[in-house]
Each structure stands twice: as structure tokens, then as C-alpha cells.
Amino acid sequence: MFWDNFKKICDEKGLKPTPVLKECGISTGSIGRWQKGASPYADAVLTIAEYLNCSTDVLLRGSEYIRSGENQVSSDELKMLEMYRYLPEASQEFIYDSIEAAYEKEIKRKEASSQSLA
């Protein structure tokens, strides 16, 4: 439901829905309709998404829509990337090195496991 997603994003960003709508030039009368389950107009969704710096998928679906496939990215992975980008460079380097070490360890473990099965 759009309203729940919109409210959640506002809460996460420390914003109130009514001032957000006013800033976006959208009627605050829309709130009541959205709370009852009505869908917003596409232009309103786009304007709000731009203001909140989020995707329209998050507003409409509650999460990113990722097409099926091998390179599928989960909402948790997107959240990790968002948090990573927020960190200072030294912290990013530490996290990158930690992930790389864990990755290499897992590759070696799987190689050893597959060799013992052969």
C-alpha cells in the first residue's frame, strides 16, 4: 500500500508526510485517500520519489523490484551498498578487505570440498 511505504520512508528519514507533500506541491488532501488504499497519480509518485531520493518501486512496492536472473540484487544488498557509500574511505577500505578475505577463504573451502569429493 502506497501510504504505508511513503510513511515508512518519511519516518526513516526523520520527515513528516504533510510537509513533504507541501514541499512537492502535492495536495495534502491526498493523504486521506492514500490511507484508505487509493493509488496516487504517477506524477505524484515521481515527484515524491525524487524528493525522498528513493525509487518509485520502494514507494509503490515497499522494496526494489529486481528482475529475475543470475545477477539479481536483493534489497538487503542494496541497503548494504547504501550504507557502504555513506562511510568514510578508511571504513570502506576496511570493509572491502574483510569481504575480500572472507570471499577468498570461502573459495578455498569450496575448492577443498570439491576435491575431496572427486
N, C-alpha and C positions, 0 to 999 in steps of 0.2 A: 504494500500500500504506500503510495507516494508520501502521504503526510508523515507516516512513521519514519520513513527513510530520511525525509527532509529534516524532521525534528531531531533525529539521532545525529545527523551530520552537524546541525547547528549546535547541539549540546557538546559534541566532541570538540568543536572549535570555540566554545565559550560564547556563542551568539544566541540571540533570541530571534525566533522566526519573524515576528512582526517588523522589527527594524530592518531585517534582511530584505523582506518584500518591499518595504518603503524605499530602501536604497536601490532596489532593482526596478522601481517604477511599476510594481505589480500591486493590484488592489488587495488590501488586507482582508477584504470580504471573501477572498478565495479560501482562506483558512477553514472556515466553517464547512464549505463544500468538500474540501480535501479530507477533513476529519471524518466526514460521512462516507468517504470512499470514492468521491469523484476524481477523475483524472484531470490534471492540468493541461493547458494548451501547450503545444510543442515549443512555441517561442518562450513561454514562461519557464519551462524546464531548462532550455538552453541558457537563458539569462541567469537563472539561479545557479546552474552548474558552473558557469563562468565566474560568478561572484564568489561561490564557495570553493572554487578551484578543485572541483571533483568532476567525475564523468557523469553523463546523463544516465548511464547504466546503474551507477550507485544510487542515484535518486529514484529511478524507476523500479529497479530490481532488488536493491539492497546490497548488491555486490557487482563486481566487474563481470561482464559477460565475456567469456573466453571461448572461442570456437574449439571444438574437439580436435585433438591432434597430438602429435608427439611433443610439440613444443608448448604445450598448454601451461599457462601460468595461473596458479591459484591466487585467491585473494590474500592468503597469508604471505605468499611470496611477494606480492605487490606491496603489502604492508611492510615487509622486511626491507624492501628496496627503498620505500619512502623513508623509513627510519634511518637506514644507512646513509642516504643522501643528506639527511639533517645533521649528521655527526661531523665533527671536525676531522680534518685529513688524517691526523695521527690515529684517531679511533678507527677510521675507515681502514687504514693500513693494518692495524692490529686484527680487526675482524676478518679482513681478506686473508691474512696469513693464517689465522686459525681455521678458516674454512678450507683453505688450500691444503693444510696439513691433515685435516680430517678426511678430505677427499682422497688424498694420496694414500692414506692409511687404509681406507675402505677399498680402494682399487687393489692394493697389495693383498688384503684379506680375501677378496673375491678371486684373485688370481691363484692364491694358495689353495683356496677351497676347490676351485675347478680342476686344479692339477691333482689334488688328492682323489678326486672322483674319477679321473681318467685312468 
